[in-house]
Amino acid sequence: MSTSNPSHTQDIRYQIHPYTNAVKHRSVGPRVIERGEGIYVYDDQGNKYLEGMAGLWSVAVGFGEPRLVEAATRQMGKLPYYHTFTHKSNAPAIELAERLIGHTRGRMSAAFFTNSGSEANDTVIKFVWYYNNALGRPLKKKFIARQRGYHGVTVATASLTGLAGNHRDFDLPLPQMKHTACPHHYRYANPGESEEDFATRMAAELEALILQEGPDTVAAFIGEPVMGAGGVIVPPRTYWSKIQAVCRKYDVLVVADEVITGFGRLGTFFGSDMYGIEPDIMVLSKQITSSYIPLAAVLLSPKVHETIAENSGRVGTLGHGYTASGHPVATAVALENLNIIEERKLVENAARSGEVLQQALRALAGHPLIGEVRGVGLIAGVELVADKAGKQPFDPLGKAGAYAYEQAHTHGLIIRGIQDTIAFCPPLIITPDEVRDMVARFVRTLDDVTRFVAS
């Protein structure tokens, strides 16, 4: 990266970047991505990168898809904006709501649109509070999330997120947001503990937390089917069935945060389909438009939907919404994006190419720096360790992951370092041969990391 380019200098001077060390940024400057095509992006220096993270877990149909550009252009020419407040609506929003509900096979009955996953989860919190007030349960307001879970960055959703960096110096989390254990078998299982026994213990810990807080105060449990930003953590066998059983026992709503796992990422349309999750609320974003334009959705089960709707009748309004809720251009792009996913069988491709990805990465499991390879479909994590036998992390934590992230660029690859876990989440259009190329670039990166940690 360069700090001598005029646009780079302007970036340093005028822009604050998310999840970035602003002091370091002044010296290293930005890598400016100029255009994208398929699974590749190009920077303003002419360098080409295989985008192994689909942007931010999100560009399902690849970059530069003309059909999405055309869908946005058509809608911009017809109705570029309108709101959905006070009985107003628009055709794309109506059609998208019906289509999303159809994909849930009767589990959900209504959709509410927001601009981002953070806003969607913030909406979930408010809706759950509204729901319990409607039922005459004013104390039932606490949420339980998981350590290392990720649910957003608003004041409320960052409180749900179980990552220290999202709390530190922000005066978070809020007191209503509680956290239970992270279901990472490799890191947190007792010696000799099977996945099933570990899942049983995780469910018991959740139940103990509910009882400690008081079941009449705990409103909802929220979780990603597969945890993304916390390190691509795949749930142990039987985990979700046992967690749901505890929630049902204490009348705690189950919220499936499908922001990353929705629309085919795991090789099923929703992550809930793979793990048998029967949520009361689902949250969707990212791949809903391949992130060509901001959009997210909250899907409500019939019992939650009806309770909220009836309460709005008693109150006189549902006093919540965003200027761009159900934005006609965003929802039109989402509809065309779903068309492409279905026509090109990208869910099936995620399963097929995902099998190649999982096999290719697991073939590296014997490498002395690799502690664990985990993933499902087209999402994977490779955890690097300083001592393989003892599962000892690097000191400082993130040393190897940060170097791998930077060095991968020299091999034309964009990955993500989550502490010392290297995350992969390529566009759903990636072919088996392109997966092999991506892993080959990672192997060259891994060689560099090996030399770096030995020096």
Secondary structure, DSSP 4 states (H G I P E B T S, - for coil): --S-SHHHHHHHHH-PPTTS-HHHHHHH----EEEEEBTEEEETTS-EEEETTHHHHT-TT-BT-HHHHHHHHHHHHH-S-----TT---HHHHHHHHHHHHHTTTS--EEEEESSHHHHHHHHHHHHHHHHHHTT-TT--EEEEETT----SSHHHHHHS--GGGTTTTT-S-TTEEEE----HHHHPPTT--HHHHHHHHHHHHHHHHHHH-GGGEEEEEE-SSB-TTT-BPPPTTHHHHHHHHHHHTT-EEEEE-TTTTTTTTSSSSHHHHHT---SEEEE-GGGTTTSS--EEEEE-HHHHHHHHHHHHHHSS-----TTTT-HHHHHHHHHHHHHHHHTTHHHHHHHHHHHHHHHHHTTTTSTTEEEEEEETTEEEEEE-SBTTTTBPPSSTTHHHHHHHHHHGGGTEE-EEETTEEEE---TT--HHHHHHHHHHHHHHHHHHHHHHH-
